[in-house]
């Protein structure tokens, strides 16, 4: 079973098939989602100390933080989907 990796910046990747949503972290519901995930130990911080610019929701119910713009990650995801 071959898995396609989605580059989320600074050497970090996630399995593309498991991504449910890629969203901007600026709204109140997204901040609440991030805080809830942190409390429940479901948060993966892949920002390497940089500002969070995207939140990636996985089908495993994990929340991944990225320092790359959500639009950039979405474009990378679309490119991977087209190449299949």
C-alpha positions as CSV (number, residue, x, y, z in Angstrom):
1,X,0.0,0.0,0.0
2,X,1.7,3.2,-1.2
3,X,1.0,6.4,0.7
4,X,1.4,9.9,-0.8
5,X,3.0,12.4,1.5
6,X,1.9,16.1,1.6
7,X,4.7,18.5,2.4
8,X,3.5,20.9,5.2
9,X,6.8,22.8,5.4
10,X,10.2,22.7,7.1
11,X,10.8,19.0,6.5
12,X,7.4,17.9,7.9
13,X,4.9,15.8,6.0
14,X,1.5,14.2,6.5
15,X,-0.2,11.3,4.6
16,X,-2.3,13.1,2.0
17,X,-5.1,10.5,2.0
18,X,-5.8,11.1,5.7
19,X,-6.3,14.9,5.4
20,X,-9.9,16.0,6.1
21,X,-9.5,19.8,6.1
22,X,-6.9,22.5,5.7
23,X,-8.0,25.7,7.3
24,X,-6.8,29.1,8.4
25,X,-6.2,29.4,12.1
26,X,-7.6,33.0,12.5
27,X,-11.3,32.3,13.4
28,X,-12.5,31.7,16.9
29,X,-13.8,28.2,16.1
30,X,-10.3,27.2,14.8
31,X,-8.6,28.6,17.9
32,X,-11.1,26.6,20.0
33,X,-10.4,23.5,17.9
34,X,-6.6,23.9,18.5
35,X,-7.1,24.5,22.2
36,X,-9.3,21.4,22.6
37,X,-6.8,19.3,20.6
38,X,-4.0,20.5,22.9
39,X,-5.9,19.6,26.0
40,X,-6.8,16.1,24.7
41,X,-3.2,15.5,23.5
42,X,-4.2,15.3,19.8
43,X,-2.2,18.3,18.7
44,X,0.9,18.0,16.5
45,X,2.9,21.2,16.3
46,X,4.9,21.1,13.0
47,X,5.6,24.9,13.0
48,X,9.2,24.5,14.5
49,X,8.6,27.6,16.6
50,X,7.2,29.8,13.9
51,X,3.8,31.4,13.7
52,X,0.9,29.0,12.9
53,X,-0.5,29.8,9.5
54,X,-2.5,26.6,8.8
55,X,-4.4,24.0,10.7
56,X,-4.7,20.5,9.2
57,X,-7.4,18.2,10.5
58,X,-6.7,14.5,10.0
59,X,-9.1,11.6,9.8
60,X,-7.5,10.2,13.0
61,X,-8.9,13.3,14.8
62,X,-5.4,14.8,15.2
63,X,-4.9,18.4,14.5
64,X,-1.6,19.4,12.9
65,X,-0.2,23.0,13.0
66,X,1.9,24.3,10.1
67,X,3.9,27.5,9.5
68,X,3.0,27.4,5.8
69,X,0.0,29.3,4.5
70,X,-3.2,27.2,4.2
71,X,-3.6,28.3,0.6
72,X,-0.1,26.9,-0.2
73,X,-0.8,23.6,1.4
74,X,-4.1,23.4,-0.4
75,X,-2.4,24.0,-3.7
76,X,0.1,21.2,-2.9
77,X,-2.7,18.9,-2.0
78,X,-4.6,19.7,-5.2
79,X,-1.4,19.0,-7.2
80,X,-1.0,15.6,-5.5
81,X,-4.7,14.7,-6.2
82,X,-4.3,15.7,-9.9
83,X,-1.2,13.5,-10.3
84,X,-3.0,10.3,-9.3
